[in-house]
């Protein structure tokens, strides 16, 4: 298959992290604050999908909270608490 072969040996995590840090430095990007190790490419894809969904849920919750806060300010605190108590 075109000379492509998979590597199934042990990974030197410290060397890998250092290589990633050099890559980020080379491109003047902020360093990642977290490193997540997965056993497979499929696991990486799954984790990225889950993290993406969680990020979207957090964004929606944040936007909804902002809307509630804006509405509370518009209605005034007294009316807001009266409506919330019903």
Secondary structure, DSSP 8 states (H G I E B T S, - for coil): -TT-----S---HHHHHHHHHHHHHHTT----S-----SSHHHHHHHHHHHHHHHHHHHHHHHHHHHHHHHHHHH-HHHHHHHHT-
